[in-house]
Amino acid sequence: MKNTQPKSLNKGFFLEALEKVIFDVPSRSQEIIKSRYGIAGDSPKTLEEIGMDYKITRERVRQIIKEVFRKIESKEKDDSFRQAGRKIEFTINQNSGIIKEEDILHKLAGRSTKEQNAVRFLLECLENVVSKEIEGELEKSYHTRNFDFSEWQEIKNAAKEILEIEKKVIIDEDFYGRFSKKVDSADRNKFFNFINVSREIEKNSFGKWGLSHWGEINPKVAWQRAYVILKETGKPLHFRDIAQIIDKYKLNKRKTHPQTIHNELIKNDQFVLVGRGVYALSKWGYKKGTVKDVLEEILKENERPMERDEILSRISKIRQVKKSTILINLNNFFEKVEKDKYTVRN
């Protein structure tokens, strides 16, 4: 049967629905619910904190909350409660029957903390909605009671196997393309909705999928963040620019210090200093050493005198350096033969 979306709901609808379903419970119980779920304007409080506020045990707080839930269960025909439930269940069903907590809160409540906390409360009141979290495998999510977890695991494991074989980050189209070759009648939306709740598979800030423990997905240290930035931009960058882009894409919880990036990259063989403060990835073919060292290596490899323009072209592919600097090094340290040709001095 096709889902029918409820009519558009006003901002603050879930908070209003919560107020309506608890209006006839004792005032102290209302205050405890609001404190527990952060509806009163503060952050959600622990059972112990609430107990201290009301001079009762944390177990008694738990009992009061359970009593409120029991009373709400009898209100399944209440219009506000039914509308809230329909909206929540519709959102979950539109997401293939399962959705991360942070995603459903954002979709239903936007950035309003109070509204998000009201949704959290109502989610726990709905008989047909279940919360689930599996350490190391499944993010805290909500799903419908009849959700098929065996199908979820089958799809998630197939996706994980693709990444283990590829051993590199992958874009949406390639990821789904490989999956559709493995699984008959593969539904694109279901595939991405299912892997989105996995703890083992994640999408990075540049829209590419990989295993959660990979450095390109969750870079833990400075050089890993710099590696991701250089790989995604595809060109050498100054260490100050690398630091700025790291912060732009929020790859670091704290502000990135440019000097830290410079200190990490200068000692790491995966990076090459190719200009004044400018770094490239070693695998791009850039060479370490001074301009003189690089020129000498090029000329020795060639085993014959090389024309100036040919030298300039070759060195530009492996170092970022001014033309004048190259010419000064050629004239000072190498032998000029014929017109505009150079070789290594004997």
Summary of the structure (lengths in Angstrom):
residues: 346
radius of gyration: 30.1
end to end distance: 85.5
largest distance: 100.4
contacts: 994
relative contact order: 0.06
helix: 54%
strand: 12%
